[in-house]
Amino acid sequence: MPVLKIHLLEGYSDADKIRLCEGLTDAVRLVVPAPPEAVTVMIHEMRAADYMRGRQMRTPAPARPDPSGIVKQFLKCAQPIICEGGKCARRHLHGLIQAGLSNNS
């Protein structure tokens, strides 16, 4: 089964590392027909002082925000705008997504 070894500079939160491992597991499963529990991800953290690229010491970049949080915030802000005539487009969109998921199962 797939085993991924990742070298990462220290400084990322446990939540960021969990998101990274989940994303890597999902990416592997797009190609390799393995259940999630069969994909192993190992993170090897390095001190920034132990890593140099281009003759410069590097520090970790901040993690990107979770995209699902951005979408949820957008929908929350847009909800008053996209409701018309008592029928809310958000509810309609949710129904379409659920229908699509049940058709793909």
Backbone as CSV, one residue per row, in Angstrom:
resi,resn,N_x,N_y,N_z,CA_x,CA_y,CA_z,C_x,C_y,C_z
1,MET,0.831,-1.178,0.000,0.000,0.000,0.000,0.885,1.254,0.000
2,PRO,0.350,2.380,-0.444,1.157,3.589,-0.589,1.672,4.123,0.753
3,VAL,2.948,4.510,0.737,3.576,5.158,1.896,4.201,6.451,1.400
4,LEU,3.780,7.575,1.975,4.322,8.876,1.600,5.175,9.402,2.737
5,LYS,6.369,9.891,2.410,7.243,10.514,3.399,7.404,11.975,3.002
6,ILE,7.038,12.870,3.916,7.063,14.300,3.653,8.067,14.953,4.587
7,HIS,8.940,15.776,4.033,9.856,16.587,4.842,9.270,17.982,4.904
8,LEU,9.080,18.492,6.113,8.391,19.752,6.321,9.132,20.554,7.385
9,LEU,9.279,21.846,7.144,9.887,22.690,8.166,8.976,22.777,9.376
10,GLU,9.555,22.806,10.554,8.777,22.971,11.773,8.029,24.289,11.741
11,GLY,6.894,24.312,12.431,6.164,25.562,12.549,4.697,25.468,12.160
12,TYR,4.300,24.359,11.564,2.891,24.204,11.194,2.126,23.578,12.356
13,SER,0.885,23.999,12.525,0.067,23.477,13.618,-0.333,22.028,13.335
14,ASP,-0.776,21.347,14.381,-1.274,19.980,14.200,-2.448,19.955,13.223
15,ALA,-3.321,20.953,13.307,-4.471,21.016,12.391,-4.005,21.155,10.939
16,ASP,-2.969,21.969,10.700,-2.434,22.124,9.342,-1.854,20.804,8.839
17,LYS,-1.157,20.095,9.710,-0.554,18.822,9.313,-1.627,17.774,9.046
18,ILE,-2.706,17.796,9.802,-3.819,16.870,9.542,-4.428,17.156,8.179
19,ARG,-4.665,18.452,7.883,-5.208,18.812,6.562,-4.274,18.359,5.450
20,LEU,-2.965,18.531,5.652,-1.981,18.114,4.658,-2.067,16.604,4.434
21,CYS,-2.075,15.826,5.513,-2.141,14.366,5.394,-3.433,13.918,4.738
22,GLU,-4.552,14.542,5.089,-5.831,14.190,4.467,-5.814,14.500,2.975
23,GLY,-5.267,15.671,2.611,-5.182,16.046,1.206,-4.281,15.120,0.409
24,LEU,-3.155,14.724,0.995,-2.249,13.797,0.317,-2.898,12.423,0.154
25,THR,-3.596,11.977,1.185,-4.302,10.691,1.102,-5.331,10.729,-0.021
26,ASP,-6.103,11.806,-0.086,-7.115,11.939,-1.142,-6.466,11.985,-2.519
27,ALA,-5.336,12.681,-2.644,-4.648,12.777,-3.938,-4.150,11.406,-4.394
28,VAL,-3.585,10.632,-3.488,-3.111,9.287,-3.840,-4.285,8.430,-4.306
29,ARG,-5.406,8.551,-3.618,-6.572,7.715,-3.928,-7.220,8.083,-5.261
30,LEU,-6.877,9.245,-5.836,-7.361,9.579,-7.178,-6.733,8.666,-8.225
31,VAL,-5.568,8.107,-7.904,-4.834,7.269,-8.847,-4.764,5.815,-8.390
32,VAL,-4.448,5.610,-7.126,-4.250,4.264,-6.586,-5.547,3.790,-5.928
33,PRO,-6.064,2.634,-6.328,-7.318,2.148,-5.739,-7.082,1.530,-4.356
34,ALA,-6.878,2.400,-3.376,-6.623,1.946,-2.005,-7.605,2.636,-1.065
35,PRO,-8.056,1.936,-0.041,-8.908,2.586,0.956,-8.073,3.578,1.765
36,PRO,-8.699,4.590,2.356,-7.942,5.603,3.092,-7.058,5.015,4.186
37,GLU,-7.541,3.972,4.851,-6.755,3.403,5.951,-5.515,2.659,5.465
38,ALA,-5.393,2.444,4.159,-4.225,1.768,3.611,-3.130,2.749,3.175
39,VAL,-3.443,4.038,3.170,-2.463,5.060,2.766,-1.777,5.583,4.026
40,THR,-0.446,5.486,4.054,0.330,5.953,5.197,1.057,7.229,4.812
41,VAL,0.949,8.255,5.655,1.670,9.514,5.439,2.532,9.755,6.672
42,MET,3.828,9.947,6.442,4.759,10.236,7.537,5.351,11.620,7.321
43,ILE,5.266,12.451,8.335,5.843,13.796,8.266,7.130,13.812,9.065
44,HIS,8.201,14.200,8.403,9.487,14.371,9.067,9.729,15.876,9.175
45,GLU,9.646,16.394,10.388,9.829,17.834,10.582,11.311,18.156,10.740
46,MET,11.697,19.277,10.139,13.077,19.748,10.204,13.101,21.144,10.819
47,ARG,14.141,21.418,11.552,14.328,22.775,12.059,14.696,23.668,10.870
48,ALA,14.248,24.906,10.903,14.559,25.846,9.813,16.064,26.015,9.665
49,ALA,16.792,25.923,10.779,18.252,26.073,10.736,18.928,24.909,10.008
50,ASP,18.199,23.809,9.801,18.760,22.633,9.134,18.412,22.574,7.652
51,TYR,17.854,23.661,7.120,17.433,23.648,5.720,17.872,24.937,5.043
52,MET,18.486,24.779,3.877,18.899,25.947,3.096,18.588,25.672,1.630
53,ARG,18.109,26.700,0.940,17.872,26.606,-0.499,18.331,27.913,-1.112
54,GLY,19.050,27.825,-2.187,19.533,29.033,-2.853,20.447,29.863,-1.968
55,ARG,21.248,29.184,-1.165,22.204,29.823,-0.247,21.522,30.678,0.813
56,GLN,20.247,30.412,1.048,19.505,31.154,2.069,18.778,30.183,2.987
57,MET,18.791,30.527,4.270,18.009,29.755,5.228,16.538,30.077,4.964
58,ARG,15.686,29.117,5.151,14.265,29.293,4.864,13.432,29.147,6.134
59,THR,12.301,29.813,6.133,11.336,29.652,7.213,10.029,29.174,6.578
60,PRO,9.206,28.462,7.326,7.971,27.958,6.719,7.010,29.091,6.382
61,ALA,6.360,28.940,5.256,5.322,29.900,4.865,4.076,29.599,5.691
62,PRO,3.231,30.591,5.917,1.988,30.299,6.640,1.107,29.355,5.828
63,ALA,0.383,28.502,6.532,-0.521,27.573,5.856,-1.649,28.357,5.191
64,ARG,-2.120,27.841,4.078,-3.266,28.454,3.399,-4.528,28.163,4.207
65,PRO,-5.514,29.043,4.130,-6.753,28.789,4.865,-7.497,27.596,4.272
66,ASP,-8.307,26.964,5.093,-9.122,25.835,4.651,-10.170,26.355,3.667
67,PRO,-10.179,25.875,2.412,-11.116,26.411,1.411,-12.579,26.211,1.786
68,SER,-12.897,25.152,2.520,-14.302,24.951,2.878,-14.786,26.068,3.792
69,GLY,-13.917,26.581,4.646,-14.287,27.706,5.507,-14.561,28.968,4.701
70,ILE,-13.794,29.180,3.652,-13.987,30.349,2.787,-15.341,30.258,2.085
71,VAL,-15.674,29.070,1.562,-16.942,28.882,0.860,-18.116,29.066,1.822
72,LYS,-18.011,28.487,3.017,-19.089,28.638,4.007,-19.304,30.101,4.363
73,GLN,-18.218,30.844,4.551,-18.329,32.267,4.883,-18.968,33.045,3.733
74,PHE,-18.580,32.714,2.496,-19.164,33.370,1.330,-20.666,33.127,1.267
75,LEU,-21.067,31.864,1.445,-22.491,31.540,1.384,-23.268,32.233,2.499
76,LYS,-22.672,32.323,3.670,-23.334,32.995,4.789,-23.556,34.473,4.462
77,CYS,-22.537,35.113,3.879,-22.652,36.530,3.524,-23.592,36.741,2.337
78,ALA,-23.617,35.782,1.423,-24.411,35.946,0.202,-25.867,35.540,0.383
79,GLN,-26.187,34.813,1.437,-27.542,34.294,1.599,-28.618,35.372,1.501
80,PRO,-28.483,36.513,2.182,-29.545,37.515,2.055,-29.695,38.048,0.626
81,ILE,-28.637,38.024,-0.139,-28.651,38.565,-1.494,-29.304,37.603,-2.479
82,ILE,-29.099,36.283,-2.297,-29.540,35.334,-3.317,-30.909,34.724,-3.044
83,CYS,-31.587,35.163,-2.016,-32.946,34.683,-1.755,-33.940,35.593,-2.485
84,GLU,-34.807,34.992,-3.287,-35.825,35.772,-3.989,-37.160,35.055,-3.890
85,GLY,-38.218,35.819,-3.771,-39.573,35.281,-3.794,-39.824,34.154,-2.809
86,GLY,-39.146,34.171,-1.675,-39.344,33.143,-0.665,-38.609,31.849,-0.949
87,LYS,-37.979,31.739,-2.124,-37.230,30.526,-2.447,-35.746,30.870,-2.441
88,CYS,-35.020,30.182,-1.652,-33.609,30.525,-1.475,-32.737,29.678,-2.411
89,ALA,-31.905,30.359,-3.176,-31.013,29.667,-4.108,-30.031,28.767,-3.360
90,ARG,-29.682,29.152,-2.138,-28.742,28.343,-1.358,-29.346,26.966,-1.075
91,ARG,-30.619,26.935,-0.659,-31.284,25.672,-0.391,-31.372,24.841,-1.674
92,HIS,-31.664,25.517,-2.784,-31.760,24.845,-4.075,-30.407,24.243,-4.457
93,LEU,-29.337,25.013,-4.276,-27.995,24.536,-4.594,-27.649,23.336,-3.725
94,HIS,-27.974,23.411,-2.444,-27.706,22.294,-1.543,-28.437,21.039,-2.032
95,GLY,-29.676,21.196,-2.455,-30.438,20.071,-2.983,-29.800,19.471,-4.224
96,LEU,-29.303,20.337,-5.108,-28.628,19.846,-6.318,-27.365,19.076,-5.974
97,ILE,-26.606,19.597,-5.012,-25.376,18.912,-4.601,-25.696,17.549,-4.012
98,GLN,-26.701,17.484,-3.129,-27.081,16.218,-2.530,-27.560,15.234,-3.599
99,ALA,-28.334,15.718,-4.559,-28.809,14.854,-5.645,-27.647,14.317,-6.465
100,GLY,-26.680,15.176,-6.732,-25.505,14.761,-7.487,-24.688,13.729,-6.736
101,LEU,-24.564,13.900,-5.423,-23.817,12.935,-4.624,-24.517,11.582,-4.602
102,SER,-25.836,11.593,-4.483,-26.558,10.309,-4.424,-26.532,9.616,-5.787
103,ASN,-26.474,10.391,-6.888,-26.401,9.791,-8.229,-25.032,9.194,-8.499
104,ASN,-23.978,9.739,-7.859,-22.614,9.260,-8.082,-22.259,8.091,-7.189
105,SER,-23.083,7.763,-6.213,-22.752,6.678,-5.277,-22.924,5.331,-5.912
